[in-house]
Amino acid sequence: MIQLDGSHDEGGGQILRTAVGLSAYTGKPFKIFNIRARRKNPGLQAQHLEAVNAVARLCNAEVKGNALHSKELEFVPHEVNTGRINVKIPTAGSVGLVLQALMIPASLTTLKIKIEGGATYGKWAPPMDYLANVLFPLLGRMGYNIEVGKIKDGFYPKGGALVEVSVKRSSLKPIELIERGEPLTINGISVASSNLEKARVAERQAMSASKILFNEFGDLPLDLKALYREAICPGTGITLWAECENSIIGADSLGELGKKSEQVGKEAAIKLIKEFSSGAAVDSHAADQLLPYIAIADSGKLKTTKITGHIRTNAFVIEKFLDVKFRIAEQEALVECFRA
């Protein structure tokens, strides 16, 4: 049984999500201890527990320690099922982070995933708009077949999201994302709950981001949509992405109580410009999320903005489950995967 120390490097929930996903994918059981040891609220929180339980149902796994605040977990997977899986998140935990764990084994089968509850925009987690417009298209270039269906947004503190995605059995091919090429278009979605429409929150976020992006990119086509979506509590967010000749660079920002709409848009625009200006082919958030799929494909190479703790942590976990090695060049921000 594979043994994992959950306090390794950044010591967060990603170790668990990647391990659960790859365990189901490979059929290899594992035990993890010190779960989320470097977080101020260590152990399994609701979104981590739901991710574990969802993957367990997907592969009929035998699980020990799957309880709130548990710091140890054993996971023994069996064959991955086909069909449909429904997940319910009782809090404002991240929908995107639950999907992270499910998507790895889902590539083995044909599956419809429905997630009810949770948040589509939240702190320290990828928004669904980022996944749909940055990560999923990049995975599509590797042959990963995923389609987004319905999205109902959820925000802190009540959650209440509804997200549906469909995955088809995928045969992944290696990819190298080293040169992003010239920018073609700048796109974005500025979203707010419908009860904020009177205050024109979504438009103000979009306009603030547009001004900064125009100053940086000049006459490059710019398409930022301001949308209002039904939600059970107020909330806002914005996702931006630059379509380039060879890749996609993304960034986002979250609205919070007391934070002006204009500041939300400004933050996202500055983040996108910083990621783009680094010369990277992949932004720092997409890079670590791509690593499991590059490893499944046996090889790949990424040039990103910077080497993050998430990148190092994911590489560490992946090497435990798959016969690959990662070479990480910190100064060049290059990540290379090759068969061991």
C-alpha positions in Angstrom: 0.0 0.0 0.0 1.3 3.4 -1.0 2.1 5.6 2.1 1.7 9.4 1.8 2.6 12.1 4.2 0.0 14.8 3.9 2.3 17.5 5.3 4.7 17.2 2.4 5.7 20.6 0.9 2.6 22.8 0.8 0.7 20.3 2.9 -2.8 21.0 1.6 -5.8 19.2 0.2 -4.2 18.7 -3.3 -2.2 15.8 -2.0 -5.4 14.0 -1.1 -7.3 14.9 -4.2 -4.5 13.8 -6.6 -3.9 10.6 -4.6 -7.6 9.6 -4.5 -8.0 10.3 -8.3 -4.8 8.4 -9.2 -5.6 5.6 -6.8 -8.9 5.0 -8.6 -7.2 5.4 -12.0 -4.4 2.9 -11.3 -6.2 0.6 -8.9 -3.4 1.1 -6.4 -4.5 1.5 -2.7 -2.9 4.1 -0.5 -2.8 5.4 3.1 -2.4 9.1 3.9 -1.6 10.6 7.3 -1.2 14.2 8.4 -4.0 15.3 6.1 -3.8 19.0 5.4 -1.3 19.3 8.2 -0.1 22.8 7.1 -3.5 24.4 7.1 -5.0 26.3 10.0 -7.9 23.8 10.0 -6.2 20.5 9.4 -7.9 17.3 8.5 -10.8 16.6 6.1 -13.2 19.5 5.5 -16.5 19.0 3.7 -15.3 19.5 0.2 -12.4 17.1 0.7 -14.7 14.5 2.3 -17.2 14.8 -0.6 -14.4 14.4 -3.1 -13.2 11.2 -1.4 -16.7 9.8 -1.1 -17.5 10.6 -4.7 -14.4 8.9 -6.1 -15.0 6.0 -3.7 -18.5 5.5 -5.2 -17.1 5.8 -8.7 -14.7 2.8 -8.1 -16.5 0.9 -5.3 -13.6 1.7 -3.0 -13.2 0.4 0.6 -12.4 3.5 2.7 -11.4 4.0 6.3 -11.1 7.4 7.9 -13.6 9.3 5.7 -15.0 11.5 8.3 -14.9 15.3 8.9 -11.6 16.4 10.4 -10.0 13.0 10.0 -6.2 13.3 9.6 -5.7 9.7 8.3 -7.3 7.9 5.4 -7.0 4.4 3.8 -8.4 4.0 0.2 -8.6 0.6 -1.6 -10.1 1.1 -5.1 -11.8 -1.4 -7.4 -13.0 -1.1 -11.0 -14.1 2.3 -12.2 -17.9 2.4 -13.0 -19.6 4.0 -16.0 -22.9 5.9 -16.0 -23.7 8.8 -13.7 -22.5 10.1 -10.3 -24.2 12.6 -8.1 -22.3 14.7 -5.5 -23.8 16.9 -2.9 -21.6 19.5 -1.1 -23.5 20.7 2.1 -21.2 23.8 2.5 -19.7 26.5 0.2 -16.8 24.2 -0.5 -15.3 24.4 -4.0 -17.0 22.5 -6.9 -13.8 22.8 -8.9 -11.7 21.1 -6.3 -14.2 18.2 -6.0 -14.0 17.9 -9.8 -10.2 17.7 -9.7 -10.4 14.4 -7.9 -13.2 12.9 -10.1 -11.8 13.9 -13.5 -8.7 11.8 -13.3 -10.4 8.4 -13.1 -13.3 9.6 -15.2 -11.0 9.6 -18.2 -11.2 5.7 -18.1 -15.0 5.7 -18.7 -18.0 7.5 -19.9 -19.5 9.5 -17.0 -22.0 12.2 -16.3 -21.1 14.2 -13.2 -23.7 16.3 -11.3 -22.6 18.4 -8.3 -25.2 20.1 -6.2 -24.2 22.6 -3.5 -20.8 24.2 -3.0 -19.3 27.3 -4.7 -18.3 27.9 -8.2 -16.3 30.9 -7.1 -14.4 30.8 -3.8 -11.0 31.5 -2.2 -8.0 29.4 -3.1 -9.9 27.4 -5.7 -10.4 27.5 -9.5 -13.7 29.0 -10.5 -15.9 26.9 -12.9 -15.5 29.6 -15.5 -11.7 29.1 -15.3 -12.0 25.4 -15.7 -14.5 25.6 -18.6 -12.5 28.2 -20.5 -8.8 27.6 -19.7 -8.2 24.1 -18.2 -10.7 22.1 -20.1 -9.6 23.4 -23.6 -6.0 22.7 -22.7 -6.9 19.2 -21.7 -8.9 18.9 -24.9 -5.6 19.3 -26.8 -4.4 16.2 -25.1 -7.5 14.2 -26.1 -9.4 14.6 -22.8 -13.1 14.6 -23.7 -15.1 16.8 -21.3 -18.2 19.0 -21.9 -19.8 21.4 -19.5 -23.5 21.4 -19.3 -25.5 23.4 -16.8 -23.9 25.9 -14.4 -25.7 27.5 -11.6 -23.3 29.6 -9.5 -22.8 29.3 -5.8 -20.9 31.7 -3.5 -19.7 31.9 0.1 -21.3 31.4 2.7 -24.2 29.3 1.4 -22.9 27.7 -1.7 -25.9 26.2 -3.5 -24.2 25.7 -6.9 -25.4 23.2 -9.6 -22.8 22.0 -12.1 -23.1 19.2 -14.7 -20.2 17.9 -16.8 -20.0 14.9 -19.1 -16.7 12.9 -19.6 -16.1 10.4 -22.4 -13.4 7.7 -22.3 -10.2 9.4 -23.3 -6.9 8.3 -24.7 -4.4 11.0 -23.6 -1.5 12.1 -25.8 1.7 13.9 -24.7 1.8 17.7 -25.0 4.4 20.3 -24.9 3.4 23.8 -24.0 6.6 25.8 -24.2 5.9 28.7 -26.6 2.5 30.4 -26.1 2.8 32.3 -29.4 1.2 35.6 -30.1 -2.0 36.7 -28.3 -5.1 36.4 -30.5 -8.0 37.6 -28.3 -8.6 38.5 -24.6 -11.9 37.1 -23.2 -13.6 37.2 -19.9 -16.8 36.5 -17.9 -17.7 38.8 -15.2 -20.5 37.2 -13.1 -22.7 38.3 -10.2 -25.7 37.0 -8.5 -28.9 38.3 -10.0 -29.8 40.3 -6.8 -26.8 42.6 -7.6 -27.9 43.5 -11.1 -29.4 46.8 -10.0 -26.0 47.9 -8.7 -24.5 46.9 -12.1 -21.8 44.9 -10.3 -20.9 42.6 -13.2 -20.6 45.5 -15.7 -18.4 47.5 -13.3 -16.1 44.5 -12.8 -15.9 44.0 -16.6 -15.3 47.7 -17.3 -12.6 48.0 -14.8 -10.8 45.0 -16.2 -11.3 46.2 -19.8 -9.6 49.6 -19.2 -6.5 48.0 -17.8 -6.4 45.3 -20.5 -6.9 47.8 -23.3 -3.9 49.8 -22.0 -1.8 46.7 -22.1 -3.0 44.9 -25.2 -4.1 47.9 -27.3 -6.2 46.9 -30.4 -6.3 43.2 -29.6 -9.9 41.9 -29.8 -11.4 42.2 -26.3 -14.6 40.3 -25.4 -15.7 40.6 -21.7 -19.2 39.4 -20.9 -21.2 40.7 -17.9 -23.6 38.0 -16.7 -26.1 37.7 -13.9 -26.9 34.2 -12.6 -29.4 32.9 -10.0 -27.8 32.1 -6.7 -29.0 31.5 -3.2 -26.7 34.2 -1.7 -25.0 37.3 -3.1 -21.6 36.9 -4.8 -19.4 37.9 -7.7 -16.3 36.9 -9.5 -14.5 37.5 -12.8 -12.4 35.1 -15.0 -10.2 36.3 -17.8 -8.2 34.4 -20.4 -5.9 35.2 -23.3 -6.3 33.0 -26.3 -2.8 32.6 -27.9 -1.5 30.9 -30.9 -0.4 27.8 -29.0 -2.0 28.0 -25.6 -4.4 29.8 -23.2 -3.4 31.9 -20.2 -6.0 32.6 -17.5 -6.6 34.6 -14.3 -9.5 35.3 -12.0 -10.6 37.3 -9.0 -13.3 36.9 -6.3 -15.7 39.5 -5.1 -16.0 39.9 -1.3 -18.0 41.9 1.2 -16.6 45.4 1.3 -14.5 45.0 -1.8 -15.5 47.3 -4.6 -16.5 45.8 -8.0 -13.9 47.9 -9.7 -11.2 46.4 -7.5 -12.3 42.9 -8.4 -11.9 43.6 -12.1 -8.6 45.4 -11.6 -7.1 42.4 -9.7 -8.0 39.9 -12.3 -6.6 42.1 -15.1 -3.3 42.7 -13.3 -3.0 38.9 -12.6 -3.6 38.1 -16.3 -1.0 40.7 -17.4 1.5 39.3 -14.9 1.0 35.7 -16.1 1.1 36.8 -19.7 4.2 39.0 -19.4 6.2 36.2 -17.9 6.4 34.6 -21.3 4.9 31.4 -19.9 2.8 29.1 -22.1 0.7 28.0 -19.1 -0.4 30.1 -16.1 0.8 29.0 -12.7 -2.7 27.6 -11.7 -3.2 25.5 -14.8 0.3 24.0 -14.6 -0.2 21.9 -11.5 -3.7 20.8 -12.6 -2.3 19.5 -15.9 0.4 17.4 -14.4 -1.6 14.2 -13.7 -2.8 14.0 -17.3 0.7 14.6 -18.7 1.9 11.8 -16.5 -0.9 9.5 -17.7 0.2 10.3 -21.2 3.7 9.3 -20.2 5.4 12.5 -21.1 5.0 16.3 -21.5 6.7 19.6 -20.9 5.3 22.9 -19.6 6.7 26.4 -19.3 4.8 28.2 -16.6 5.0 31.5 -14.7 6.7 30.1 -11.6 7.2 26.8 -9.8 4.6 26.7 -7.1 4.2 24.5 -4.0 1.2 22.9 -5.8 3.4 21.9 -8.7 6.1 20.3 -6.5 3.5 18.6 -4.4 1.6 17.2 -7.4 4.8 15.9 -8.9 5.7 14.2 -5.7 2.3 12.4 -5.4 2.1 11.4 -9.1 5.5 9.7 -9.0 4.1 7.5 -6.2 1.3 6.1 -8.5 2.7 6.2 -12.0 6.0 5.1 -13.6 7.1 8.6 -14.4 9.6 11.1 -13.2 9.4 14.9 -13.2 12.3 17.3 -13.8 11.5 20.7 -12.4 13.8 23.7 -13.3 12.9 26.4 -10.9 14.7 29.3 -12.6 13.3 28.6 -16.0 9.9 27.6 -14.6 10.0 24.5 -16.7 8.3 21.2 -15.8 9.2 18.0 -17.8 7.6 14.6 -17.3 9.1 11.4 -18.8 8.7 7.7 -18.4 10.8 6.3 -15.5 
